Amino acid sequence: MTMANSITRQLLLDEASKRGWRVEIIGMKARLCRITTDTGKTEIFSGSRPLRSSANGRLISVFKDLTLEFVESLGYSVPAYATIDTLEDAERFMSKYERVVVKPIDGSQSKGVSVGITSIDRLIEAVGTAKEFSPSGRAIAQNQIEGKLYRIFVLNGTVPVVTERRAAQVIGDGVSTIEQLVVRLNADPRRGDGSDTPLKKVKGPAVERYLGGEALSRVPLEHETVRISDIESVSAGGEAANVTEKVNQAWIDTACHITSQMGLFVAGFDIICADITKPPEGNYVPLLEINSSPGFKIHEYPSEGLPVHLAPLMFDNLL
């Protein structure tokens, strides 16, 4: 069955078809699908988000400032943040922190995100970019925290998989330039430009902006790893590793508690920490965002570790 425009939707549709269940596609670009079991039970999905996820939870997750405020209201502390509407807002926030991140306040797929900002000029530029990618035309700044980026996938109060999201990188062979290595990386048949491929192609202009034009002609040493993207995102050509077995139970408990308070049946809980094998420090949660319709792709097609098939788990929990 090929009816969806994303891997997540396709996995759900294929699993329903395997079970002999009825599938109805509703709206342009398969925005909704209705699944009906052989016993007559029904569920409607938008991406991976089922109908029974709270509408308020979805609203909270859309706006990054509202997400952080909600988490604070539960008694947790989060990385410093501020909405940026004016030049004065930008200067005030930048004066407090050495490095900041700027994002669309309601964006997705890492579009319009700028990291490693250390100057007012760069901050103003980043705010403009973020607003371009924001449906509401607003931006948020956060104090940049160091560590590894993890997606904790929450499903009905459990965590079937935790994935480390990694920035795109190439490995030197002692002969090829970085530009040639990027071309070779993009030749991987798993990589494409759409949302229906396991991995995304790495964009040359983005690599040039991150490394600088002169760096593209450098020949890395054999086995040298070169990071070629500023963000840890599959949408920007990055990869992912299944690290479920390494995760400290306290992170799982925290993610489940917060998402249950939001009323979300399924959620992607994104944090940055130095060592996920150790518990959080006190009530501090290094939260980036919470996605109410998390994709299955990075868990179905990890670059490292075993895949986790979430579509069967979703149906087993729902229907």
Buried (B, 14 or more C-beta within 10 A) or exposed (E): EEBBBBBBBBBBBBBBBEEEBEBEBEEEEBEBBBBBBEEEEEBBBBBBBBBEBBEEBBBBBBBBBBBBEBBBEEEBBBBBBBBBEEEEBBEEBBEEBEEBBBBBBBBBBBBBBBBEBEEEEBBBBBBEBBBEBBEEEBBBBBBBBEEBBBBBBBBBEEBBBBBBBBBBBBEBBEEBBBBBBBBEBBEEEEBBEEBBBBBBBBBBEBBBEBBEEEBBEEBBEEEEEBBBBBBBBBBBBBBBBBBBEBBBEEBBEBBBBBBBBBBBBBBBBBBBBEEBEEBBEEEEBBBBBBBBBBBBBBBBBBBEBEEBBBBBBBBEBBB
